[in-house]
Amino acid sequence: MTLAADRRFMAAAIALSERGRAQTGANPNVGCLIVQHSHVIGRGWTQLNGRPHAEAMALAQAGDAAKGATAYVTLEPCAHESARGPTCADSLIASGIARVVIALTDPDPRTNGAGIARLQAAGIDVELGLGAEAARRAMAGWLMLQQHGRPLVTLKLATSLDGCIALDNGESQWITSEAARAHGHLERARSNMILVGRGTVDADAPRLDVRLAGLEARSPLRAVLTRRAAPEGWQAFKSPEDICTRADAQYLMVEGGAETASAFLTAGLVDRLLIYRAPILIGRGKACLADIGLHRLADAHGQWQLVDRRPLGKDQFELYERA
């Protein structure tokens, strides 16, 4: 297999892994592709609540044809025993797979390196690191939880050109276009939990669901930043630190308003910025942010890197990640 082919198949496995984002419970959203003679014979991604694993799904599709094939896996196959099924390392060995290309090692101490060692001990050729950066981004929520004990936090801001999220009288529907709002709903579907401040709950009674055909069932849990009791059907958290230590989520989306957004930025707990910018000027309106504790302009530089930019209808979308 050429390096170009390896890269192509690993990219496809990473794309498959995105299907399980925010749907795999405590498990990582892994993708797996099984290839024989340059033909894909098995595809898999971690299923709802974590089972079956990606490798199990792909091997079931490949059947006996997996013997002598190459498996492309976005995360090191698990090697720790579970009552829910055999380890993926053992399943790959039993299938007769000849080669396994892995993007990332598993940081879970129950597997870390053990899956690779078991494959190699069985005579399987193992290659590690191909597509690592893309795989890391695809599993960023699970990796954040493993390494830092908190969800990956995405802050969404929909603003005018001059950084306002509403008129001075509070009117905010709609600043951005239908295309931008649809993209925002797609991001909701890729999140476990969505959070707003108490002022937003009281003023707007937001539904915070996913209103895209076919994805309605992927609406995230609803949370509110407040020291008061949560409305029925919502979870209450007192502070950004509180939600980051207590929330049962890999992916947390914060939708504002300004005080809530600023609280997360001040706490240093925002990992991604989604900015939807409409081609309008508001002037005296409600700013998208309040005080974030910045005292020197020099400290504002070098904090964020642009990783995506595209038009959405008449609006402009930008995705930034913390540098």
N, C-alpha and C positions, 0 to 999 in steps of 0.2 A: 504494500500500500504506500503510495507517495505521501509526502508531507502535506501537499495541497489537498489530497483526498482526506487525510486525517483531519485537517482543519475544517473541511466542509462537513464531515460527519459529526465532529464534536460540536460545531455551531448548531447543527440540527438537534443534537441531544440537549443543548442548553436551551434552545427555543422550546423544546418539549417540556423542560423543567418549569418554564414560566406558567404552563397551564395549571400547575398545582399551587401556585403562589397563594398564600393566605388560606389554603384549604386543607393543609396537611396536619393540623393539630400541633403537637409538640415535635413532629418530625420535619426533617428538611425536605424541600421540594426538589427532588432529584429527577434528572432525565437520563434515559438510556436508549441507545441504538445498537442493534446487532446487525453486522454486515458480513455477508459471505460473497466472495468473488465480486466485490464492488456493488452488490445489490443489498438493499435494506430488507432484512427478513424478520425483524422484530423491533417494535417501538414501545416504549413505556415511560410513564412519569408517575410519581408518587400520587396515589389516589386519596380520596376524601378521608380525612382523619388518619392518614399515614399508611394504610394498607389497601391493596398490596403495594410493595415497594416497586420502584421503577424497573429494577432488574427482573423481578418476578414477572411483571407484566410483559416485558419484552421477551423473556425466555419462553413464556407460555405461547406467545405468537410464533416464535421461531421453531419451537418443537425440536425434533431430531436434527433439523438443518443447522442448529447452533454448533454442532460438532466441527471443530476446526475454524470457527468464525472469529471475528474481532468484535468485542463489546466496547462501546464508547460510553463512559459513565461520568457524570459531572461531579460526583463525590465518591470517595473511596467506599467500596462495598462494605456493608456492615459485617462485623465479625463477632458481635456479642449475642449471646443466646436470648431468645424471647419466646414467651408462651404463644405469641401471635403467629409464629412461623419460623422456618429455617433461616439461617443467616444468608445474606446475598453472596458472600464470598463462597460459602459451601455450595450454593445453587449454581453459581458460575462454574465451579470445579466439576460438579456432577454432570453438567451439560456437555462437557468436552470442549468448551471455549479454549481457543489457542492463545489469544492475545487480548489484553484489557488495557485500554487507554483511559486514564483517569485525569480529570482536571484538577481536583483538590484533594488533599488528605482530609480525613474526618477529625475535627478537633475534639470530638467526644472521647474522653479517656478510655471508654470501654472498647473503642475500635482503633483509635489513633495509631496507624501504622500496622496494626494486627491484621487488617483485611488484606493489605498489600503483601505482607509476609506470608500469609496463608496461601494466597494465589501463587506466589513465587515458589513456595515449597512444593506445590503441586505441579511445577514445571510450566506454569503459564507465564508468557512474556508480558511484563507490566511496564507501561510507560506513563510517567507522571508529569503534569504541569501544562499540558496543551490546553489552551483556552481558559487558563486559570482566572484571569481578570474578569472575563465575561461571566464565568460560572460564579465567581464571588459576588458579582453584582446581582445575578439572578437569585442567589440564596442569601442576600444581604440581611434579611430579617432574622433568619435562623442563626446565621453566624454572629450577628449582634447579640442575640439572646445567649448563645453559647459563650461568647468571649467577654461580654460586659453585663450580662444579666438583665438586659432591658430590650424593649422593642426598637426597631428601626423607625425613626420619627420623620414623617414627611409633613412639611408645612405648606399649605396651599394658600395662595393669595391671588385674588381676581381684582385687578385695579384698573383705574384710568391711566392715561399717560403721565399724569402728575401725581400718581401714587395714592389716589383716593379709593375707598371701597364703598362709599355711599355719599349721597348729598348731605348737606348740613342738617337737613330735617330727618335724616335716617333712611330715605328712599334708596334702595340698592338693587331692585329688580327691574331690568337686568342690565348690568354694566357690560358683561361679555356676551358674545353671540351663542347661538344654539350649538354650533360646532365645538366651541370651547367648553360649554357646559357638558356636552356629551363626553368629551375627553376627561373631564373631571369625574364623571360618573364611572368611567372605565377605571380610573385610579381608585375610586371607592371600592370597586369590585376586587381590586388587588390588595385590599387592606382587611385586617381582622377587626379593627376598631376605629371609630371616627369620633373626634372630640371637638366640642365647642365650649365657649364660656357660658355662664349662667345668663348673662345679659342677652346673648343671642337666643337662648332657649325661651326666655320670657318675652322677648320682642317679636320673634319670628315663628316660634313653635316649629322648627325645622324637622322634616321627616328624616333626612340624612340617609335615605335608602338609595338603591341603585335602580334607575329608571331607564335601563337599556334592555331591549327585547332579548330574552333568553338568558339574561344575567341577573334577573330580579332576586333569585335565590341566594346570590352572593352579597347581599346587603350586609355591611359590617355591624357589629355591636355598637350601640350608641353610648357615649360617655360625656359627662359635663364636668367642667372645672368649677367647683363650688364647695363652700363649707356648710351649705345647707343640705337638706335631704334631696335626693335625686327624684325627678318625676318618674312615674311608673314606666317601666321598660327601659330605664336608663341606669348607668352606673355612675356614681359620684366619686370624684377624686379631689383632694384638697390642694394639690400642688403638682407641677410637672414632675418633681422627684417622686411624689406619691404614685402617680400613674405608671412611671417607668419602673418602679419596683413591685407594683401589685398587679398591673394589667396582665391578663392571660392572653398575650398577643405577640406575634412576631412583627406585624406591620401596623403602626399607629399613624393615622392621618389626622392632622390638626387643621381645622377650617376657620379658626378665628372666633371672634373679631380681634381687634387690635391689641387689647390688653392680654388676651390669651396667647396670641402669637408672640407678643413681646416677652411674656413670662417664660415661654419655652426657649426663645433665643437668649434671654438673659441667663438662663440656667445652663446654656451650652448643650441643649438636648435636641437640637434640630440637625438631622443628617442630610435631608434633601429639601430643596425649595422648588415648588411648582409655581411659576408665575405666569398668569394669563393676563395679558395687557391689551386693553381695548383702545382703539384710536379715538378717544374722546378726552376732553379736558373738563374738569369739574370746578376747579378753583377752590372756593371755600367749602370744603367737604370734610368728611371723616377720613383721617389718614389711616393707611393700612397697618401702621405700627405706632406704638407708644414708645416710651423710654426703654432702651435695651441696655442701659448702663455703659454707654460708650462715652469716654472722656477725652480720647485723643483720636484724631482722624487717622493717624498712622495705624492704629489698631484695627481699623475697618478693612484694611487691604490684606489680600492674601488669604482670606477666610473661605472663599467660595470659588469653585471652578465650574465653568459652563460645560455641560456634557451633551446637551441637546437643544436645538432651536428649530422651530418650524411655524409656518402660518397655520392657523385654524380658523377657517372662514376669513372674516375681516380682522381677526385678532392675531396676536403674536404669542406663542408659547415658548417658555424657556425653562429648562431643567438645570438646576445647579446642585452639586454635591459638595459637602464640606471638604476642603482641601486637606 
